[in-house]
Amino acid sequence: MEYRTLGRTGLKISVITMGTFTFGGRGAFGRTASQGVDEARRLVDTCIDHGVNMFDTANMYSTGLSEEILGEVLEGRYDDIMVTSKARMPIGEGPNDEGVSRWHLIRECERSLKRLRTDHIDLYYMHEWDGLTPVEEKLAALDTLIQQGKVRYVGCSNYSAWQIMKSLAAAPSHASRFVSQQIHYTIEAREAEYELLPLSVDQGLGVQVWSPLAAGLLSGKHRRDSGPAEGSRQAAGWDEPPIRDMDRLWDIVDVLVEIGEAHDVEAAQVALAWLLTRPAVASLVVGGRVPDQFERNFRAVDLKLSDEELTRLNDVSRLPLIYPYWHQHNFARPRFSEADQALHADYPDRHYGGEDPLV
């Protein structure tokens, strides 16, 4: 296993985080899987045996049942194991059963701790933006939880760049400053490169990637002419993440499969290995139904893609430079920072608008 520093913290986390989205299977989550304690224990043991030291859950996953199962499996093993959890999403029908108000966050953190059978959450994510709660209230509540020892680090998930910057500016202490963001980012879904990755580089946020295989669409099991693989989330009616250009998706999968065959691995491992080359990425949250899925995906950690292979992958998946980035690419390149390069480095020889004005 490889370990990377999470942002500007001193914390080392495994580049593969185990996701527990499939634990429980309560309600709509049953479309993904329905793993009980015994199945979960086998998966967790497999991950720990391979060096995974971070496990990801959320209070909304199967309405708390995922946390309960993970807590039962990890009880007594927390000395060397870290857990992330999240709050913000609706977990009931009451008027205060969602959001990031002080009332909601403190209550939900304490409930999560009981379900997880631990006295602290290592990395506590705000699961989604709440535009109705002042950021000062949210961050003051997180600061309280940190001062009480119930939370070690805080981060955000599914925020836009301006929402992150507003939160960073309002943090009442260094301890309550976001250190990480958990985002959806794949070789098919590269929108995070416009703002979220450059922000992470500039502000020192470590990136955890959720659904790095696009809910299995990049695994190689789904192909252009065959439709959703039997037993998959898509076959069960799961429609996240959205794919806006199916032809582009299959073009990407074709290249992933070809490169995988050259390395004697699957398309999934190539997609994961590509993500591990990206700026600010610290860890990939990977789920699975059986231990063999994890064991195969662990091969991505040691998979080294050549410059030529990275170029092929970038060429088939690169998004257009939208405004203002094409204008900056034309006129600002001599003064780009490392954060700017998190986007623009993949466009080294492109000019938008005719003759290059910088030559």
ABEGO torsion letter per residue (X at the ends): XBBBBBEABABBBBABBBBAAABGGBEAAAAABBBBAAAAAAAAAAAAAAGBABBBBBAABGGGAAAAAAAAAABGAAAABBBBBBBGBBABABAAABEABAAAAAAAAAAAAAAAGBABBABBBBABBBAABBAAAAAAAAAAAAAAGABABBBBBGBBAAAAAAAAAABABAAABBABBBBBBBAABAAAAAAAAAAAAAAGBBBBBBGAAGGGAAAGABBAAAEBBBGBAAAAGBAOBBBABAAAAAAAAAAAAAAAAAAGBBAAAAAAAAAAABBGBABBBBBBABAAAAAAAAAAAABBBBAAAAAAAAAAABBBBBOAAAAAAAAAAAABBAAAAAAAAABAABBBGEBBAAX
